Amino acid sequence: MNLSQENMAEADSKWCRIRGVVHTAREQDGRTILEIGAGASDVSIQLPVPVHTEQLLDREVAVTGVFGVLFNDRRQAIGHQIFVPSPQFLKVVDAGIGQSDPVTIVSLQRYGPNTDERHSVAVSGTVVSKSAESTVFIEDSTAGIQVRGTGPLRVSDGDRVSVRGFVTNGDYSPVLEHGMVISRSLGKLPDPYPITMKSALDGHYDSEYVVMKANLAAVRSSPDGAILILNDNGKLFEAFGPSSAKFNALRPGSELEIRGVCRILVDRTRHSVAGFNLIFDSQRAISVLQAGPWWDTRKITWALFAIVLVSALASLWIMLLRQKVETKTGELQSSVQAKRKAQRFDVARNQVLEAIARNAPPPESMEHLALAVQEQVEGSVCAIAMSPDGKSFLDGKPSAVLIAPNLSEDLQRQMLPVLSAVLMNAIEGAGPLQNDTDVMASVLETAGRAGMDFCDADVVVAFSGGGELAGLVMVFFQDTVPADPDNVARILQSASRLVSLARDHWYMHERLVFDARHDALTGLPNRTVAEDRLEQALARAHRRKQMFAILCIDLDGFKAVNDNFGHHAGDELLRVVSTRLRGRIRHSDTLARIGGDEFLAIIEDCNGDAAAQSVGESLVASLQEPFNLEGKTISVSGSIGIAMYPTDGKHAAELKRNADQAMYRCIVPRRVAEARFAFGRGSR
């Protein structure tokens, strides 16, 4: 019988024929289920085999089969269905595309990740970017969406279009696949949404036309076009677009305005926004608000170059990995897992780079790196040994710095002497560290004695930019050896580059800090450090109700040395004098060079004039012995002014003034080999 709205109640369990438009289609347990509209009701059609469902959506079909009624648990009729024995009982009556009214783009969010049906919809909007011949972004008043066509989409930026396609899930928001342009008219681009790094990471502007201001960090080229690496308040992001000679002429540090489409990057493990990038389709989308400076210091240039180089290499590595993952379509599940792990490694690497950029100590950034490496290498424990930094010691000898967040403290204590010896021997030339197998054999033996049985281990040596040994990156395998040793090697090599970068950047930072606070000729603290330590000494003495002394020291006869023997002899004399004076005071005391031939000593816990006088006599005695410079015997003397806290002053300026006055009272005509000292309240 021909089924209609009127006779559905009489058609139960009968062979019937129905005609309607296919609204949705899906496959379930090897069957095909269609929902068609027949009059005022929807009827479910079930076929025992899969069919090409995308060819049936929005088509009018005629179906012949056994009609049935769907019941709920209370035996109440809730719907209708037809069981079709084979596809030959399903005929397409009208092959034209349905002309349902366009929907808003934001309404497509209802097709969530768990939806297994395909939906054909029509949307209308303005073309805001054409990133490829078959890919465009359109935007209406509610949101934006990416449209992917099966062939070229002949539209231009600013066109008003109506597009029909199938809604699928993108990385962050829906995508319209198999897009087809239904209508097109000329228009103009809408005003872009102004965004910042913070608002972009909120995730509200995915696939929408935006404008953003940022500073240019670098320009890179790729097979697909140009990549602009941009900096917004210390955080980096990327903008992708076509290649242009204009971009290569841009100076780093230039302030740019970028108009394009915002694309959100997703951390699938945490189900959160991991970052974003911008896509632009012409050089006109980039405006230079302010050109970058021509000048920069050499050290800053090299530091930025190293960071950008590592970022570029990492980006290239990610691109190659993604291309490889996409080609292995036959191993979909393993490919998805590898991609997610790579994204997590990106986030971890960015955390390491951010820690390095803000001058965090290497152990802090290397702990992030160790955790990231052992996540990438399943069933492993990662440890990073940094070369001795001159600040860590073990039994009086320079010690390596071991970062191993998942190793016990007891095991770390036992491994540290072994690793320190290996690294120190390599640095001193006693062991060139050529045989990694022997190194790991010693470490594994130590771990075994501590009760940790690892089946195998691997190590990569990290070298600094100057070719010096930076450290070791090690992974220990607990149960089984990894199936892909090449992948392990790649991860360790990538980690070793970050170890090298962290070491070089930290050493450069330490050197800059030291140079800013010390005299370049003698290596003593400079005036700035002396004033800071004097304030600290005042605070401690006031809190503890103790006395301390400051001594202003001036070399008599120094100008004659410069005039008679040259400035190089004067410089050498200052170095030797600094060494002698430093050797006559305690390690906890301060000796600073505050002028050409002037020094300042701060002697804490100096209880009385007698103690201060003893220090002054010791310093005087250190200058009594003649100086032998380049085969010439030179004699100089010193004038020393002493000021006691709180007797001679309670403030830094008052103490220094009284010590200076006492020193100048000592500068009287006398034999050059003499030396004397005086207190700030008058001669003693």
ZAMARGU-4260 file (C-alpha; in steps of 0.2 Angstrom, whole numbers, plus 5000, padded with zeros to 4 digits):
<rodrens>
0) 5000/5000/5000 | 5005/5018/4997 | 5009/5025/5014 | 5002/5042/5019 | 4999/5052/5035
5) 4981/5046/5035 | 4983/5028/5034 | 4999/5025/5045 | 4989/5019/5059 | 4982/5004/5048
10) 4999/5000/5040 | 5008/4991/5055 | 5017/4975/5049 | 5012/4978/5031 | 5022/4980/5015
15) 5020/4998/5010 | 5028/5012/5000 | 5032/5030/5006 | 5040/5045/4999 | 5049/5059/5007
20) 5065/5070/5009 | 5081/5063/5018 | 5085/5074/5033 | 5099/5064/5042 | 5109/5048/5038
25) 5121/5038/5049 | 5128/5020/5050 | 5126/5010/5065 | 5132/4992/5068 | 5134/4989/5049
30) 5116/4996/5045 | 5111/5012/5037 | 5098/5023/5046 | 5089/5037/5037 | 5076/5049/5044
35) 5064/5056/5031 | 5051/5068/5032 | 5034/5062/5026 | 5020/5075/5028 | 5020/5080/5046
40) 5030/5066/5053 | 5047/5059/5052 | 5049/5041/5048 | 5065/5030/5052 | 5071/5020/5037
45) 5083/5005/5041 | 5093/4996/5028 | 5103/4980/5032 | 5119/4986/5023 | 5129/5002/5022
50) 5125/5014/5007 | 5133/5031/5001 | 5123/5042/5014 | 5131/5058/5008 | 5122/5055/4991
55) 5105/5054/4999 | 5105/5069/5011 | 5092/5082/5006 | 5086/5071/4991 | 5068/5065/4989
60) 5067/5046/4989 | 5054/5033/4987 | 5056/5018/4999 | 5047/5001/4999 | 5047/4990/5014
65) 5039/4983/5030 | 5031/4997/5040 | 5032/4996/5059 | 5027/5007/5074 | 5040/5011/5088
70) 5034/5009/5106 | 5042/5015/5123 | 5042/5005/5139 | 5024/5008/5142 | 5019/5001/5125
75) 5015/5019/5119 | 5017/5023/5101 | 5031/5036/5099 | 5036/5034/5080 | 5037/5025/5064
80) 5050/5015/5055 | 5051/5005/5039 | 5063/4990/5037 | 5070/4989/5019 | 5077/4972/5014
85) 5090/4979/5002 | 5096/4995/4993 | 5086/4991/4977 | 5070/4995/4986 | 5076/5013/4989
90) 5075/5025/4974 | 5080/5043/4972 | 5065/5053/4965 | 5073/5071/4965 | 5092/5072/4964
95) 5092/5091/4967 | 5099/5099/4983 | 5087/5104/4995 | 5084/5123/4997 | 5081/5124/5016
100) 5084/5142/5023 | 5101/5147/5028 | 5105/5145/5047 | 5116/5156/5058 | 5134/5150/5059
105) 5134/5150/5078 | 5119/5138/5078 | 5131/5125/5070 | 5138/5123/5088 | 5124/5110/5091
110) 5133/5097/5081 | 5144/5091/5095 | 5158/5078/5095 | 5146/5064/5099 | 5135/5067/5084
115) 5137/5053/5072 | 5125/5060/5059 | 5129/5070/5044 | 5119/5087/5042 | 5118/5097/5026
120) 5115/5115/5030 | 5116/5132/5021 | 5124/5147/5028 | 5126/5165/5022 | 5139/5178/5026
125) 5154/5188/5020 | 5170/5180/5013 | 5184/5187/5025 | 5199/5176/5019 | 5203/5164/5006
130) 5218/5154/5012 | 5218/5142/4997 | 5208/5138/4981 | 5196/5127/4990 | 5196/5134/5007
135) 5188/5150/5013 | 5182/5158/5029 | 5165/5167/5030 | 5157/5177/5044 | 5140/5182/5048
140) 5134/5193/5062 | 5135/5178/5075 | 5152/5169/5071 | 5164/5163/5058 | 5167/5146/5050
145) 5180/5138/5039 | 5172/5131/5022 | 5181/5117/5013 | 5176/5114/4995 | 5178/5098/4984
150) 5185/5110/4971 | 5190/5128/4968 | 5178/5140/4977 | 5177/5155/4965 | 5174/5169/4977
155) 5184/5184/4983 | 5187/5194/5000 | 5172/5204/5004 | 5159/5194/4993 | 5142/5191/5000
160) 5139/5172/4998 | 5127/5158/5002 | 5136/5141/5004 | 5129/5124/5007 | 5139/5109/5015
165) 5140/5096/5028 | 5145/5101/5046 | 5159/5092/5054 | 5170/5094/5069 | 5185/5105/5068
170) 5199/5106/5081 | 5190/5119/5091 | 5174/5124/5081 | 5163/5116/5067 | 5169/5116/5049
175) 5159/5115/5033 | 5165/5101/5022 | 5161/5098/5004 | 5156/5117/5002 | 5147/5123/4987
180) 5143/5141/4983 | 5124/5143/4980 | 5124/5162/4977 | 5137/5176/4977 | 5136/5195/4976
185) 5149/5209/4978 | 5151/5217/4995 | 5165/5223/5006 | 5175/5216/5021 | 5167/5219/5038
190) 5176/5228/5051 | 5188/5216/5060 | 5186/5213/5079 | 5201/5221/5088 | 5209/5207/5100
195) 5223/5205/5111 | 5233/5190/5116 | 5222/5188/5132 | 5206/5189/5123 | 5212/5177/5109
200) 5216/5164/5122 | 5199/5165/5129 | 5193/5156/5113 | 5179/5167/5108 | 5186/5172/5091
205) 5190/5156/5082 | 5188/5157/5063 | 5183/5176/5064 | 5190/5191/5056 | 5201/5200/5068
210) 5214/5214/5069 | 5229/5213/5082 | 5244/5223/5086 | 5260/5215/5090 | 5279/5216/5088
215) 5288/5206/5075 | 5301/5194/5082 | 5306/5185/5066 | 5301/5180/5048 | 5302/5162/5042
220) 5298/5154/5025 | 5289/5138/5022 | 5283/5128/5007 | 5266/5135/5010 | 5271/5154/5012
225) 5277/5165/5025 | 5277/5163/5044 | 5278/5179/5055 | 5283/5176/5073 | 5275/5189/5083
230) 5278/5195/5101 | 5264/5202/5112 | 5270/5207/5130 | 5283/5193/5130 | 5272/5179/5123
235) 5275/5172/5105 | 5262/5167/5092 | 5262/5165/5073 | 5254/5172/5058 | 5253/5162/5042
240) 5251/5170/5024 | 5258/5170/5006 | 5276/5174/5003 | 5281/5192/5000 | 5297/5201/4998
245) 5290/5215/5009 | 5290/5203/5024 | 5309/5199/5022 | 5312/5218/5023 | 5303/5220/5040
250) 5315/5224/5054 | 5313/5213/5070 | 5305/5224/5084 | 5293/5232/5071 | 5276/5236/5078
255) 5263/5228/5066 | 5244/5228/5064 | 5238/5211/5057 | 5221/5208/5049 | 5216/5190/5047
260) 5207/5175/5053 | 5210/5169/5071 | 5213/5150/5073 | 5213/5142/5090 | 5225/5128/5095
265) 5218/5115/5107 | 5227/5105/5120 | 5217/5089/5118 | 5224/5081/5134 | 5217/5095/5145
270) 5203/5100/5134 | 5208/5118/5134 | 5215/5132/5123 | 5234/5129/5121 | 5237/5144/5109
275) 5231/5153/5093 | 5238/5159/5076 | 5232/5171/5063 | 5229/5167/5044 | 5230/5182/5032
280) 5228/5180/5013 | 5238/5195/5006 | 5252/5207/5011 | 5240/5221/5012 | 5234/5213/5028
285) 5250/5218/5036 | 5253/5236/5041 | 5269/5243/5049 | 5264/5255/5063 | 5282/5258/5069
290) 5298/5251/5061 | 5310/5242/5072 | 5327/5249/5078 | 5342/5246/5068 | 5353/5244/5083
295) 5355/5231/5097 | 5370/5224/5107 | 5380/5210/5101 | 5375/5199/5116 | 5357/5202/5115
300) 5357/5199/5096 | 5366/5182/5099 | 5354/5177/5113 | 5338/5182/5102 | 5346/5173/5087
305) 5349/5157/5097 | 5331/5157/5104 | 5323/5161/5086 | 5334/5147/5079 | 5328/5134/5091
310) 5310/5140/5089 | 5312/5138/5070 | 5320/5121/5071 | 5307/5116/5083 | 5293/5122/5071
315) 5301/5113/5056 | 5302/5097/5067 | 5283/5099/5071 | 5279/5102/5053 | 5288/5087/5047
320) 5281/5076/5061 | 5263/5082/5056 | 5266/5078/5038 | 5272/5061/5042 | 5257/5058/5054
325) 5245/5063/5040 | 5253/5051/5027 | 5250/5036/5039 | 5231/5036/5037 | 5231/5017/5039
330) 5237/5018/5057 | 5224/5031/5062 | 5224/5028/5081 | 5243/5028/5083 | 5244/5043/5073
335) 5231/5053/5084 | 5241/5048/5099 | 5257/5053/5092 | 5250/5070/5087 | 5243/5073/5105
340) 5259/5069/5113 | 5268/5080/5101 | 5256/5094/5106 | 5259/5091/5124 | 5278/5092/5120
345) 5275/5109/5112 | 5267/5116/5127 | 5281/5109/5138 | 5295/5116/5127 | 5286/5133/5127
350) 5286/5132/5146 | 5305/5128/5145 | 5308/5142/5133 | 5298/5155/5143 | 5307/5150/5159
355) 5324/5152/5150 | 5318/5169/5143 | 5314/5176/5161 | 5331/5170/5167 | 5325/5156/5178
360) 5339/5145/5186 | 5342/5130/5175 | 5335/5117/5188 | 5318/5125/5186 | 5317/5125/5167
365) 5325/5108/5166 | 5313/5100/5178 | 5299/5104/5165 | 5310/5097/5152 | 5313/5081/5161
370) 5295/5078/5164 | 5291/5081/5146 | 5304/5069/5139 | 5298/5055/5150 | 5280/5058/5145
375) 5285/5056/5127 | 5295/5040/5130 | 5283/5028/5138 | 5289/5018/5152 | 5304/5029/5155
380) 5312/5040/5169 | 5322/5055/5163 | 5336/5063/5172 | 5347/5078/5166 | 5364/5081/5173
385) 5371/5099/5170 | 5389/5102/5170 | 5397/5109/5186 | 5392/5128/5188 | 5405/5133/5201
390) 5392/5135/5214 | 5388/5117/5219 | 5401/5106/5228 | 5402/5088/5234 | 5416/5083/5246
395) 5425/5099/5242 | 5425/5096/5223 | 5414/5104/5210 | 5398/5094/5208 | 5386/5092/5193
400) 5368/5098/5195 | 5356/5083/5194 | 5338/5086/5189 | 5328/5070/5191 | 5310/5073/5198
405) 5305/5055/5197 | 5320/5047/5205 | 5322/5045/5224 | 5333/5057/5234 | 5343/5042/5239
410) 5347/5036/5222 | 5351/5054/5216 | 5364/5055/5231 | 5372/5039/5224 | 5372/5044/5206
415) 5378/5062/5209 | 5397/5057/5212 | 5397/5046/5197 | 5390/5059/5185 | 5401/5073/5193
420) 5416/5063/5190 | 5412/5059/5172 | 5408/5077/5168 | 5423/5084/5177 | 5435/5071/5168
425) 5427/5076/5151 | 5429/5095/5155 | 5447/5093/5161 | 5452/5082/5146 | 5455/5066/5157
430) 5440/5058/5149 | 5433/5064/5132 | 5416/5056/5135 | 5416/5047/5118 | 5409/5030/5125
435) 5391/5034/5130 | 5389/5015/5134 | 5402/5015/5147 | 5394/5030/5156 | 5377/5022/5156
440) 5384/5006/5162 | 5392/5014/5177 | 5375/5024/5181 | 5365/5008/5179 | 5376/4999/5191
445) 5374/5012/5204 | 5355/5012/5202 | 5355/4993/5204 | 5365/4995/5220 | 5351/5007/5226
450) 5338/4994/5222 | 5332/5002/5206 | 5333/4989/5192 | 5332/4997/5175 | 5332/4986/5160
455) 5341/4998/5149 | 5346/5017/5147 | 5350/5029/5134 | 5360/5046/5135 | 5364/5061/5124
460) 5378/5073/5127 | 5373/5092/5126 | 5386/5104/5120 | 5385/5123/5122 | 5386/5135/5107
465) 5405/5137/5110 | 5407/5118/5110 | 5409/5116/5128 | 5401/5102/5138 | 5384/5107/5144
470) 5377/5091/5152 | 5369/5074/5149 | 5351/5070/5145 | 5347/5052/5151 | 5332/5041/5150
475) 5330/5024/5160 | 5319/5011/5154 | 5310/5002/5168 | 5302/4986/5160 | 5305/4986/5141
480) 5316/4994/5128 | 5306/5006/5117 | 5300/4999/5100 | 5305/5015/5091 | 5323/5019/5096
485) 5324/5032/5082 | 5310/5042/5090 | 5319/5041/5107 | 5335/5048/5099 | 5325/5062/5091
490) 5317/5067/5107 | 5334/5066/5117 | 5342/5077/5103 | 5328/5090/5105 | 5330/5090/5123
495) 5349/5092/5122 | 5347/5107/5112 | 5336/5115/5126 | 5349/5110/5139 | 5362/5119/5128
500) 5351/5134/5126 | 5347/5135/5145 | 5366/5133/5150 | 5372/5146/5137 | 5358/5159/5142
505) 5361/5157/5160 | 5380/5159/5159 | 5377/5174/5149 | 5365/5181/5162 | 5377/5177/5176
510) 5391/5186/5167 | 5381/5201/5163 | 5375/5203/5181 | 5393/5200/5187 | 5400/5213/5175
515) 5387/5226/5181 | 5392/5224/5199 | 5411/5222/5199 | 5426/5232/5193 | 5432/5225/5177
520) 5451/5228/5181 | 5452/5220/5199 | 5436/5210/5199 | 5431/5218/5216 | 5414/5224/5219
525) 5411/5241/5212 | 5404/5257/5220 | 5386/5251/5218 | 5388/5235/5227 | 5398/5244/5241
530) 5384/5256/5244 | 5371/5242/5244 | 5382/5231/5256 | 5385/5247/5267 | 5366/5249/5269
535) 5364/5230/5273 | 5378/5232/5286 | 5369/5247/5294 | 5352/5237/5295 | 5361/5222/5303
540) 5371/5232/5315 | 5355/5242/5320 | 5345/5226/5323 | 5358/5217/5332 | 5365/5232/5341
545) 5382/5229/5335 | 5397/5240/5329 | 5406/5239/5313 | 5419/5249/5304 | 5422/5256/5286
550) 5439/5260/5280 | 5443/5272/5265 | 5459/5267/5257 | 5469/5279/5245 | 5486/5274/5237
555) 5499/5287/5239 | 5511/5288/5224 | 5500/5279/5212 | 5500/5294/5199 | 5519/5293/5199
560) 5518/5275/5194 | 5507/5279/5180 | 5518/5294/5174 | 5535/5284/5176 | 5530/5267/5171
565) 5514/5269/5160 | 5496/5265/5163 | 5498/5246/5160 | 5510/5246/5175 | 5497/5256/5185
570) 5484/5243/5181 | 5495/5229/5186 | 5499/5238/5202 | 5480/5240/5206 | 5477/5221/5203
575) 5491/5216/5215 | 5486/5229/5228 | 5468/5222/5227 | 5474/5204/5230 | 5485/5209/5245
580) 5471/5219/5253 | 5458/5206/5250 | 5469/5193/5258 | 5470/5203/5274 | 5451/5204/5278
585) 5439/5190/5281 | 5429/5182/5268 | 5413/5189/5275 | 5420/5207/5274 | 5418/5218/5259
590) 5432/5226/5249 | 5427/5237/5234 | 5436/5248/5222 | 5426/5264/5222 | 5438/5275/5212
595) 5454/5276/5202 | 5466/5272/5217 | 5452/5272/5231 | 5446/5257/5240 | 5432/5254/5253
600) 5432/5240/5266 | 5417/5236/5277 | 5422/5226/5292 | 5406/5219/5302 | 5406/5213/5320
605) 5420/5225/5323 | 5418/5228/5342 | 5428/5244/5346 | 5442/5255/5340 | 5455/5242/5344
610) 5448/5229/5332 | 5446/5242/5319 | 5464/5248/5322 | 5470/5230/5321 | 5462/5228/5303
615) 5470/5245/5298 | 5487/5240/5304 | 5485/5223/5294 | 5481/5233/5278 | 5495/5245/5281
620) 5507/5231/5283 | 5501/5223/5267 | 5507/5239/5257 | 5524/5239/5266 | 5532/5226/5255
625) 5538/5233/5238 | 5529/5228/5222 | 5539/5219/5208 | 5531/5224/5192 | 5539/5218/5175
630) 5556/5217/5184 | 5555/5234/5192 | 5553/5237/5211 | 5539/5249/5215 | 5535/5256/5232
635) 5518/5264/5236 | 5510/5268/5253 | 5492/5270/5258 | 5481/5282/5268 | 5467/5274/5278
640) 5452/5283/5286 | 5442/5273/5298 | 5424/5277/5303 | 5415/5267/5317 | 5396/5264/5318
645) 5388/5272/5328 | 5402/5282/5335 | 5406/5291/5319 | 5390/5291/5311 | 5373/5282/5310
650) 5370/5284/5291 | 5379/5278/5276 | 5383/5296/5270 | 5389/5302/5287 | 5400/5287/5289
655) 5408/5288/5272 | 5411/5307/5274 | 5420/5305/5291 | 5430/5291/5284 | 5435/5301/5269
660) 5440/5316/5280 | 5450/5305/5291 | 5459/5297/5275 | 5463/5315/5269 | 5470/5320/5285
665) 5483/5306/5283 | 5488/5312/5266 | 5503/5323/5271 | 5521/5325/5264 | 5531/5309/5269
670) 5541/5296/5263 | 5532/5285/5250 | 5535/5269/5259 | 5526/5275/5274 | 5507/5271/5277
675) 5496/5278/5291 | 5478/5278/5296 | 5466/5289/5306 | 5449/5288/5314 | 5434/5299/5308
680) 5433/5309/5324 | 5451/5314/5324 | 5469/5307/5324 | 5472/5293/5336
</rodrens>
